[in-house]
Amino acid sequence: MKRRAAGPPDLSDLEKHARAARHRALAPYSGFKVGAALLSPSGEIVTGCNVESATYGLTMCAERVAVFKAISEGVHKFGAVAVVADSSRVSAPCGACRQVLWELGGDLWVRLADLKGRSRTLRLSELLPLPFDARNL
């Protein structure tokens, strides 16, 4: 008998942390505030928010802020990330964030949510189906 793959975990609590982090975002130019929260295998939660620069190119996304903050705090393994933004549909991480999440977190669970209560949970491999990583080097 074929084993059925386990469904996504309940990440509603992680989403709440991302929603709270969103309030700390600094987005004076775009007004597009994003919050992210990472969950470590031990249950530790590390949050991040986007921080904009007038040059835009120096802007840092919430997901990468959370990853870099976690690494600087000694947290090096992740099982899930939640991302919350105010948009007309749930917003997925940008390409740069997908790459960083893949390289430093692997095929983690991703919870996408908006401010209207809509959410979607999927694997990072669904957002980044052909990742470039150490296997390519």
Beta strands, then each sheet from edge to edge (+ up, - down):
strand 1: 34-39
strand 2: 45-49
strand 3: 80-85
strand 4: 109-113
strand 5: 119-123
sheet 1: 2+ 1- 3+ 4+ 5-
end
